[in-house]
Amino acid sequence: MTAVPTARDAGVTGQQPRGRRVVVIPGAPVLLAQYASLTDPVPALRAACREALDWLGDDVRVLADDAQGLRIAGELLGRTPSTSPDADVVVVANGSARRTEKAPGHLDDRAAAFDAHVGDMLDRGDLAGLAGLDHALATELLTAGLGLFTTLADEGWVVQGGGIDRAEDPFGVMYWVVRWQCAS
């Protein structure tokens, strides 16, 4: 899969009032420095994550399913995350890890359609749709962090613009980098 163009909505790139922001990055261990090799296997993904994270303010809260996700976000942010409910948010999430025969979970024919559906909702900023995903299927497809969108929906976040900066599936795992401009 190739990259999707940078988020194109004026709410992300224009000179409008700032409001709060959300960035979605993958929980890919390959993004951690300790797993880096002499040649970065995901340079474009890493660059997209850093660019999106640099778009956030100084006060950033991280939502992740596990300690590894928190660590990935913290390392890429380069600072200690906030606990403030008024902070910008990083969501550490990725799609299916069952997209190919060599994927961590082996091939599941439902993975591509599921990821396409999730990708469409991420691009539109559809928090209600993301919160209403079939979490049993998401678990079977070895996704990570998709249940965290329920937290944002429950907190009343309203996405006003944004979209997918990058979408790719190296190693048979679906990764997105997403930016959303939200209501204050």
Secondary structure, 3 states (H helix, E strand, C coil): CCCCCCCCCHHHHCCCCCCEEEEEECCCHHHCHHHCCCCCCCHHHHHHHHHHHHCCCCCEEEECCCHHHHHHHHHHHCCCCECCCCCEEEEECECCCCCCCCCCCCCCCCHHHHHHHHHHHHHHCCHHHHHCCCHHHHHHCCCECHHHHHHHHHCCCCEEEEEEEEEECHHHCCEEEEEEEECC
